[in-house]
Amino acid sequence: MTGETELPGETKGRAFEIVVDGRRIPATEGQSIGAALLAADIRALRVTRFDGRPRGLFCGIGMCFDCLVIVNDRPPQRACLLPASPGDVVTTADRPENGATS
């Protein structure tokens, strides 16, 4: 058993890599950046402004803003809504140089 769940009728898209905070992670065509991050066990994407508490995917459908990431130097976007593309460079905001405060 590989640990992956396969759904009936599921087709896997083309595999590629994205770069997250300097680390290469696998992604698949049709997968959101949020799903790729979750599959790579990257959970904390940013921290709260006042307490510095970690935030990541919460709703997964774009209703909240807990999964904000910087992709290709564009303003923060919700990772759960953004399709992953080959060569994407993703920066999480959980580091002080990206606006996190402790």
ABEGO torsion letter per residue (X at the ends): XAGBBBBBGBBBBBBBBBBBGGBBBBBBBGBBAAAAAAAAGBABABBBAAAGBBBBBAAGAGABAAABBBBGGBBBBBAAABBBBBGBBBBBAABAAAGBBX
